[in-house]
Amino acid sequence: MDFSKSILTVKRNIAKLKLMALKVTIAIETCFLFDQLQNRGIGRHGREIYKRLLVDGRLNGQEIKVLWLGFNDLAQNLERLFERNIPADLPEIEFVSLGKDKLSSPITNLRLYVGGIRPIVQKYSPDIYFAMYFERGLPVGLVPVVVTSYDAIPMRTRKFSSRSGIVGWLKGKFYKHMWYKQTQAAAIVTVSNTSKAELIDFGHLPAAKIKVVNCGISEIFFKNEAELGDWRHKLPASTLNADYLIYDGGLEANKNVDQLFRTFDTLLATLPSLKLVLTGNDFEPGVDIVSSKPKHSRAEMYRNLAIELGIESHIIPVGRVSEPALVGLLKHAKAYINFSDLEGFGFGPLQAMAAGVAPIISNNACFIEISGAASLVLDPENLSLNTEQILKLLTNQTVRNDLIAKGEQHIKQFNWDKSWSGNKLILEQVCASLL
């Protein structure tokens, strides 16, 4: 019997037991609670997953300690994260402030990482860094990192900024530099099989490290109208007194808004009173797209297209709205519509299903994967067929009810508890590899 090997094995097992008796320290960063990401998919995803991490409080049966990096102070972060319903029983938290809140930008993010995140991680040496995105910088090489990567759209389209010239070039260089840090992560979480394929094919991330965990849909989208409160507050009166379609996907180049406008134009020949409601921070709220001030050049471009098509009085930008207002708008819509070409997950159609609204979507791979079974799927380029199919949906209550019923069943597979379970399993696997 080799006693030296037996003694070494015993020592290793004792060391593992000691490590297992300690709390696992997980570092998180919540700057997104205070910047422009707070109302986007990343912000929603981050809130839901981090909330469940804190409420759960354990990995592999061990208690966790949270090293929390964020803007402002812990009280403000807890209020934003839990939306004022802060649980009484939370794990041990050590909060380190990154200063006053600032909007996300390449310069801001670089300064935060070099002057804040990296030195803090070096000082406190957490067991895992659990990130909801890569753009703030990842402390790979210092600690094991688990990062969420939603899509490879900029890497696929090579469009890293809406600005041209040296500013756009610099943003692209910064984005790619941060992107490739993911290759050194312990694990990469993504939100659909479509996004996984694109992370590999266009983002050149290592396939073995990528794990698919679908997002969930927030409970508020399932609430009835009485539970939403005064969601109509500040919305243009013209929105509330019309039959309308609703679009909430933004105006980025991959969203195919021009084809959406052209399709809507063809619908007006049969339904001349129909409106199209746009949510988002691209326009100031107004009674129509002409009276609504565009906030950037792309919004100006789409306002001009609406005027060119003669549909400007039928398009109502309502601005950025609260979640209760979005749910209310969905519930009163004739249908949800989104002709996006590229998506990593696509919250919009699923949120519509949860609110009891029929979704009309483009035939991009991600939409088909995530919501195609309970949506009207169209090729945005086929104007005549699309008009026929949409009119059938809008004018036939039986057809619409059938699609809504399919959505009510389909949406049951997407919930945040299930999403957290998938993320937790990945964190536990990384933890186990540390022993």
N, C-alpha and C positions, 0 to 999 in steps of 0.2 A: 504493500500500500504506500502510495506517495504522500507522506504526511505534510510535506511542504506545500503541495498543491491543495490539500484539504484545508490547511491553515489559511492559505491565501483566499480560498473560496469562502471560508467562514468570515474572514475580515471584510471581504467585499459585501457579503450579505448583511453584516452588521452596519456597514456604511450606508447601504441602501435603506435599511430600516430606520437609521437616524435621519436620512434625507426625507423619507416618507412621513416621519413624525412631524416635520416642519411644515409651515404653511408654504404654499406655492405662491410666489409673487408674480402677478401679471401686470404689466404696464399697459395703460391705455391712454389715448390722446383724444380730447374732445373739443378741439378748436372749431369743429364743424357746427357745434351748437350755437355759435355766435357769428359765423360768417355767411356768405351767400349760399353755402351748401345746405344750410339748415332746412330749407324748404324743397330740396331736391331728393332724388332717390337715395343718394349716399347718406344724407342727413336722416331720412326715415329709417333706413337700414341700420345705421349706427345707433340710433336711439333704441330701437327695438332689441338689438342683440346685446348691447351693453347693459340695458335694463335687466335683461334676463341673466346675464353673467353675475350682476351684483345681487339679484334676488336669490339665485341658485347658491352662489357662494362656495361651491365645492368642485373639485376636479379629482377624479380617481379616488373619491372618498376623502380627500384632504381638504381642509379649509384653505381658502385663498386669502391673500393679502393683495390689495390693489394699489399700485403706484399710479396715481392719476395725474396726468399732465393736461393742463387746459388754461384757457384765458380766465382772467378775473379771479374769483375765489371758489372754494368748494360749495358754499351755500348756493351761489348762483348756478353752478353747474348741476347740482342735484335738482334744483328747481326746473331747469331747462330739460334735463334728461327725463325726469319723472313727471313733468308737466304739473308740478305742485302736489302730486300725490306720492310723497316720499315715504317709502316703507320705514317702519321703526327699526327693523332688524336688518342691518347691512354688515358685510364683512369689514375687516380692518382696512382703513383707507389712509394712505399718505398722499396728500395733495401738494403738488408743486406748481406754482403759477408761472405761466409763460407771459405774463403781463396783461395789459389791456387788450380787448378784442380788436382784431384787424381783419380786413377783407383778405381773402386768399389771393395770392399772386406769386409768380416765380421768385421775385425779390423777397417778399415777405416770408415765403416758405423756406427759402434758402437760409435767411437770417434766423428763423425759428429753429431750424434743424441744427445749424452750426453753433449758434449761440445759446440754444435751449435744450432741445430734445437729446442731441448726442451727449453733451456733457452731463445731463441729468441721468441718462441711462448708464453712463460710465461710473458715476458716483454711487448710484443705488443698486446696480447690478441685479435687475429683476431676472426671474427665471425665463420669462417669455415676454415678448413685445407683441401685442395683439392689435393690429392696425386695420382700420376700415378703408384705407386707401393708401396709395404709395406716394402721392404728390408732395406730402410734407417731408418726405425723406424717411428711410428705413435704417435703423441701426444694425444692419447685418454685419457680421464679424464681431460684434460686441455681445449679442445675446441671440438666441433662436427667435426668429420672426415668423408670425403667421399673419398674412396680409390678404385682404379681399381685393380682387381685380375684376371689375364689372364687365369690361368689354375691351376690344382692341380697335375701336373705330378710328381714333387718330392715327394709330400705326398702320391701319389698312388704307385710309384715305390720304395719309400724309398731310393732313390739315390739323395743325396744332394750335392755331390761333386765328381769330377773325381779322386780325390786323396784318398788314403787309409790311414789306421792307425789313429793316434790321430788327425791329421789335418782334415781328412774327418769327423771324429766323432764330432769334435768341430764345423765344418761348419754346420753339421746337427742340432746340438743343437741350434746354433744361428738362423738358418733358421726357425726352429719350434717356437722358442721364438718370433721372429718377426711375423711369420704367425698368431699366435693366438691372437695377438693384434687386428687383423681385427674383431674379434668377438665383440669388444667394439665400432666399428665404427658406425656412424649414418646411413651410407649406403655403400654398396659394389657394385661397377659396374663390370660386367663381359661381355665378348664379344660374347658369343653364349649360346644357351640353353644346348648344350653339356657341356660346361665349368661350367655352373651353377649346373648341376646335379653332376659333379665331385667335385665342391667346397663343396657341401653338403655331398656327400657320402664318399669321401676320405679326404676332408679337414675339415669336421665337422664345417663348418661355418653356421650361422643361416639363414635358407631359407628366412625368412620374410625380411631380410635386403638386399638380393641379387636382383639386377635389371640387365636385359640383354639389352645392347646397342651394336649393331654390329659396328665394325670398318669400315672405308672407305678406298678407294684406292686413292692414291695421283694422282693429275692431270697429272703429268709427264708421267705416264704409258699410257695415252691416246694420247700423242703427236706423230706427225709423225716424221720420221727420220730426216728431214731437221731441225726440231726444237731442236734436241738433241745436236747439235754442234759436236765437234770432240770427239765422244764417243769411237772411236777405239784407242785413245792414250794409249800406254803402254800395250795393249793386245797382247798376242802372235800371230804371223802371222798365225800359224797353226789353230787357232780358226776361223779366218775369211775366210778360204779357204776350208771349209769342211761342209758336212751335219752333224748336231749334235743335240742331245737332251741336255737340260739344267736342272741342278738341283741346287737349291740355299738354301737348308734347313739346312745345317750344318751336323755335324757328331756325334751328341749326341746319346746315346744308343737307345732312342725311335724313331730315324729317320729311322731305318731299312735299312741302307745303304748297308749292306752285301747282302740283297735280291735284292736291286736295281742293284748292280754289277752283280749278277748272272743272272738276267733277261737281262741285257745289253749284257752279254756274249752270250746268246742264240740268240740275234738279229743279232750278227755279222756273224753267219753262212749264213744268207741270204743277209745282208747288210754289207759286209766286210770293207767298207770305212767309216762307221758311227763313229762318235765321241760322247763322253759324256763330257760336259763342267761342271765343278764344280766351283761355286763362294764361297767366304767366306774366313775368315782369318785362315783357317786350314793349308794351304800350301803356300809357296812362289810361285809366278807365274812361270810357266814353259811350255815348249812345250809338256810335258807329265808328268804323275804322278811320273815317276822315276827321272826325272831331277828336279822335284819340291821338295824343302826341306820341310818335314813335321815339324809342329811347336809344336806338342805334341804327346803323346803316341798313342792316338786313330787314329790320322792321319797316324802315322807309321804303325799301324795295318791294315788300309785300303789300304795303298800302298802295303803292303805285300800280301794282299788278291788279289789285282789287278795283281800282278806278278804271284801269284799261279794260277790264272785263265787264264793267258796269254793275258790279255786285257790292259796291262799297257801303251802300245803305243797309245791306243785309248782314254785314259782319260786325259783331259786337265784342270788342276787347274789354274784358272786365278787370284786367290787371291781376296781380298776385292776390289770391284769395286764401282764406283760412281753410283748414281741412273741413270743418262743418259746412262752410259755404260751398266747397267743391262737392261734397256729398249731396247737398241740397240741389245744386245745379245738375248733377248727374241724375238724381231722382226725377227731375222735371223735364229732362231731355227726351226727345223722341228716339235718339240713339247716340252712342259714342262713336267717333270716327277718328282714325289715325292711319295715315298712309306712309309711315316711316319706312325708309329703305333698310336701315341697319339699327339693331337694338341688341343690348346685352341681356336684358330680361323683359322689360316692358310692363311697368306697373299699371298703365292706363286701362287696357282692356280688362284686366282682372278686377281693378277697382270698380269699373262699370258693372261687371257681373255681380260683385258684392252689393252694389247699390240697386240692383234689379233693373239694369239697363242693357239692351242689346248692343254688343260691340261690332263695329265695322272696321276691319283691319286689312292692311296690305299683306301680300303673300311672302314677306321676308321670313327667313328660316326660323328666327327666334320667336316671332309672333305665332307661327304655326306650331312650334314646339310647345310653347307655354299656354297659348289660349285658343289655338285654331279649332279645337274640338267643339267649342261653344261660341264661335264668332262667325260672322259673314266675312269670308276671306276673298279678297279681290286682287286682281292685277291692276295697279293704279294706272297703267298705260291704256287700258281698254275702256275708254270713256263710254261708249255706247252700251256695252254689256253692264258696266258698273251702274250706270244710270238706271237701267232696267231692274237690276237686282236690288238696288237701294230703294227705289220707288216701291217695289213689291214689299219690302220690309216695312217701310214707313206707312204705307196705306192699308196694309193687311194686319189687323190686330192678332189674328190667329198665328200667322207666321212669326210675328214679333214675340208673342207669348211663348211659342215653342222654343225660340232661341234663348229667351230669358230663363226658361225652366232648365235648359241644358246648362246655362251659366251657373245657376244656383247649385247644381250638383258638382260641376267642374271646379268651382272655387273652393270647395271643401278641402282639397288637397294642399292648399297654400295657406299656411298659418305660421306665425312667428315662433310659437313654441316648438314646432317641428324644425324650423330653421335653426333655432338655438341648439336643439339636440344635435343637428348635423355639425354645427360649429364646435360644440362642446366635445364631440367625439374626436375631432381633429386636434383640438387643444390637448385632450387627454393622451392621444397618441404621441404628440410631441413631448409632453411631460414624461411619459413612460420611457421615451428614448433618452432622457437625461439621466435616468437611474443607472 
